Each structure stands twice: as structure tokens, then as C-alpha cells.
């Protein structure tokens, strides 16, 4: 199983979101060409980038959703799984180790909720 995940680095480095999505599409296609089962994960909430990065994350996640649909691969909802419903666009403090990455509890949550593949 190959899991391709959109990353905050594209946003942090100011890269073109459409180009980032096309790069993810190329990785998905290459995995499929190699005969691998492929899933695509969207971009996590980013506490340290909030609020400025939030619209870009939402836009990239829209593009990632379209790639998953077009390429007929499962979409793993990493963003929604770790988004704090009381602080939209951010992870709960116990779900992040540093405001950028999931904590052990965050990874556990992703494993339990997001990795329910068909």
C-alpha cells in the first residue's frame, strides 16, 4: 500500500497549489503503474500556520479531493480527523507535538479513524 500525502511544506514554501496537486497526481499514477494499491491523504491542520495558511490548506485539500476522485483512489481524511471542532483550522493540543506534526495521540487517531480502507 502506498499512501501519498499532501504536505504543509508546499504551502509554507509558497508553492503553486495547482502544481502541488499535479505533483501528487503524478505520484498516485506512478504508484498505480507499479501495481500498488494507492490512497491519497489530505493536508493536516497547521496550528503554527494558522490563520494565514488556512485558506491555502482548504484549497489544496479541495484539489487533493479532486485528484482522488479522478484517479479513483481512496481519500484519507487526515485534516478532518485531526481538526479541532472548537478551533477550526487547528489540531487539538493533545493531537500535535509541536503545532506542525501530529503527536503520538494524533497518529493513533489517524490510524484508528482515517485508515479504514476499502
C-alpha positions as CSV (number, residue, x, y, z in Angstrom):
1,X,0.0,0.0,0.0
2,X,1.3,3.4,-1.0
3,X,-0.1,6.4,0.9
4,X,0.6,9.8,-0.8
5,X,0.0,12.7,1.5
6,X,-0.3,16.4,0.6
7,X,2.1,18.4,2.7
8,X,2.2,21.7,4.6
9,X,5.7,22.3,3.1
10,X,4.2,23.2,-0.3
11,X,2.1,25.9,1.5
12,X,4.9,27.1,3.8
13,X,7.3,27.4,0.8
14,X,4.7,29.4,-1.2
15,X,4.5,26.9,-4.0
16,X,1.7,27.0,-6.5
17,X,-1.2,24.9,-5.2
18,X,-2.3,23.6,-8.6
19,X,1.2,22.4,-9.3
20,X,1.4,20.8,-5.9
21,X,-1.8,18.9,-6.6
22,X,-0.4,17.8,-10.0
23,X,2.7,16.5,-8.4
24,X,0.6,14.4,-6.0
25,X,-1.4,13.2,-9.0
26,X,1.9,12.1,-10.7
27,X,2.9,10.1,-7.5
28,X,-0.5,8.4,-7.4
29,X,-0.3,7.5,-11.1
30,X,3.2,6.2,-10.7
31,X,2.2,4.0,-7.8
32,X,-0.7,2.6,-9.8
33,X,1.6,1.9,-12.7
34,X,3.8,-0.1,-10.4
35,X,0.8,-2.2,-9.4
36,X,0.5,-0.8,-5.9
37,X,-2.7,-0.1,-4.0
38,X,-2.7,3.7,-3.6
39,X,-4.5,6.0,-1.2
40,X,-4.3,9.8,-1.0
41,X,-4.3,11.7,2.2
42,X,-5.1,15.4,2.5
43,X,-3.2,18.1,4.3
44,X,-3.4,18.3,8.1
45,X,-4.5,21.4,10.0
46,X,-1.5,23.6,10.8
47,X,-1.5,25.3,14.2
48,X,1.7,27.2,13.6
49,X,0.5,28.5,10.2
50,X,-3.0,29.5,11.4
51,X,-4.8,31.7,10.3
52,X,-2.8,32.7,7.2
53,X,-2.3,29.2,5.8
54,X,-5.8,28.1,6.4
55,X,-7.4,29.2,3.1
56,X,-4.5,27.7,1.2
57,X,-4.8,24.4,3.1
58,X,-8.5,24.2,2.4
59,X,-7.9,25.0,-1.3
60,X,-5.1,22.3,-1.6
61,X,-7.4,19.8,0.1
62,X,-10.1,20.6,-2.5
63,X,-7.6,19.9,-5.2
64,X,-6.5,16.7,-3.5
65,X,-10.1,15.5,-3.2
66,X,-10.5,16.0,-7.0
67,X,-7.3,14.0,-7.7
68,X,-8.5,11.2,-5.5
69,X,-11.9,11.2,-7.3
70,X,-10.3,11.4,-10.8
71,X,-7.7,8.7,-10.1
72,X,-10.3,6.5,-8.3
73,X,-8.2,6.1,-5.2
74,X,-9.4,6.3,-1.6
75,X,-9.1,9.7,0.1
76,X,-7.9,9.6,3.7
77,X,-9.4,12.5,5.7
78,X,-6.3,13.5,7.7
79,X,-7.4,17.1,8.0
80,X,-10.9,16.4,9.3
81,X,-9.7,13.6,11.6
82,X,-7.3,16.0,13.4
83,X,-9.2,19.3,13.2
84,X,-10.4,20.6,16.5
85,X,-14.1,21.3,16.1
86,X,-13.8,24.1,18.6
87,X,-10.8,25.7,16.9
88,X,-11.3,25.2,13.1
89,X,-8.1,25.0,11.1
90,X,-6.1,23.8,14.1
91,X,-5.4,20.5,15.8
92,X,-6.2,19.9,19.4
93,X,-3.2,20.5,21.6
94,X,-3.1,16.8,22.5
95,X,-3.1,15.8,18.9
96,X,0.0,17.8,17.9
97,X,3.5,17.5,19.3
98,X,4.8,20.9,18.0
99,X,2.0,22.7,16.2
100,X,3.2,21.2,12.9
101,X,3.1,17.5,13.3
102,X,0.8,15.0,15.0
103,X,1.7,13.8,18.4
104,X,1.6,10.1,19.3
105,X,-2.1,10.5,20.2
106,X,-2.6,12.3,16.8
107,X,-1.0,9.5,14.9
108,X,-3.1,7.0,16.9
109,X,-6.2,8.9,15.9
110,X,-5.2,8.8,12.2
111,X,-4.6,5.1,12.4
112,X,-7.9,4.4,14.1
113,X,-10.1,6.7,12.1
114,X,-8.6,7.5,8.8
115,X,-7.1,4.2,7.8
116,X,-10.3,2.3,7.2
117,X,-9.6,1.4,3.7
118,X,-12.0,-0.5,1.4
